[in-house]
Amino acid sequence: MGNFAARSKWLILWVLFILALGVSAQTLDLARFPTVERVLAEPGDDVEHGATLKVLSECAQQAGPAGQALFGDYYNALNDIDFRLRNGDAAGYELFIERLQARLRADDFRAGVQARFGLGGAVPAAADEGDELERALRASIPYWIAALVVLLAASPLLVFLFDRRHLLPPARGGDWLPDELRTVRVLGRSYEVEACSGTVIEKESHVEASLHVHTSGRGSTVVGDQVSVTPTQTHAYTVTTRKDCLWMRDANGGECAWNFTNATLQARAGHRLSALTRPATDGQSDFLLAYNHTTRQLVSFDSLSRAHQPRRLLAWLGTTVLGAGMILFAMHAVVDTPDLRVPLPAMFQASNWSTPLILAGVLAAVSVPLSATLLRSLRSRLFLARVAPAFRKHFETRAGV
């Protein structure tokens, strides 16, 4: 639990550091842009304010993702002016558009707005923007590939790192297990086990069948005077479950029931069995292995997968944040061109994280479960390949049950 808390603390601190870096970069690079309220409070009419907002929106758009929030503010304010005049006098609105376009065509006006607010640099033409963007997108392909590789590589690593833990609760008994076999350790997962044994005195088996019915169709379509009816389709399937109950008598003469579901264990009255169990959270026992001393059969159970199932939430969060960071780094290769230099810290400001987090979260929602399934499978295989033979050897060396 201590290691888990420490890892969680460092993950939270890392995320807060990135966000703080972004907020600092935003304050440094965007503070020179005026607010909409300041622009509207300056002397001038709607034409002057609208033209100023248009120039400021183009300058904010040049800043790439770092200026998208400001671009939206300026663009919405300009739309408000346009909407108000468009719904008023028609002749006055046409005059507004003509004066606005004439104002924006004046190079001295654009330069004056940029100089007044300290936004030096010319706004590139639209055709040049498209060419630059296309070249930048092509140049960024290696970065996107690197981001995808890191995202896929990070999922298994983070799933493993955030799931290195010891399962609780501890074993309740198993006094005849040697110390080296009381704790199972496989790929970062450890848990206590206990053993029980006895002789089968009676076996009860029954099969449960569940019928599942799914109905689809039954619709009608009217086209002109023609009515077509889709017939109802019914799909039914049966799921069968076999449940076995072995009544066991231990060496002290006590009796208990071992219950299995869809187990491959073969036993009948008189057979001697030993089993390896792990205490479950509901107070019961999960059977991991069972050994038939009479037939020398060793079988595993489905609860083995549950014992090796990794946690996924923290791994998903970590992969999402890391993937979003890599996506932002790839985006920097798109917007940072010789004509427009965008500082890398400006890409990591808080306002730029929403879309990359969504994209990375979707990718992580696919890669993390796959990585968790892979880790669970590797743990179970390693258990059967290295741990199970040690228990089999221990069971075989026991003289009695």
Protein Blocks (a to p, Z undefined) as FASTA:
>chain_A
ZZmmmmmmmmmmmmmmmmmmmmmmmmmmmmmpccfklmmmpgcdfklmmmmmmmmmmmmm
mnommlmmmmmmmmmmmmmmmmmmmmmcfklmmmmmmmmmmmmmpmklmmmmmmmnopgc
idddfklmmmmmmmmmmmmmmmmmmmmmmmmmmmmmmmmmmmgccdddddfbhplbcfkl
mpcceehiacdddddddddfbdcdddddddddddeejiaddehjaccddddddddddddd
dddddddddfkopacddddehiabdcdehiacdddddddfkopacdfbdcdfklopacdd
fklmmmmpccfklmmmmmmmmmmmmmmmmmmmmmmcfklccdfklmmgmklmmmmmmmmm
mmmmmmmmmmmmmmmmmmmmmmmmmmmmmmmmmmmmpmbZZ
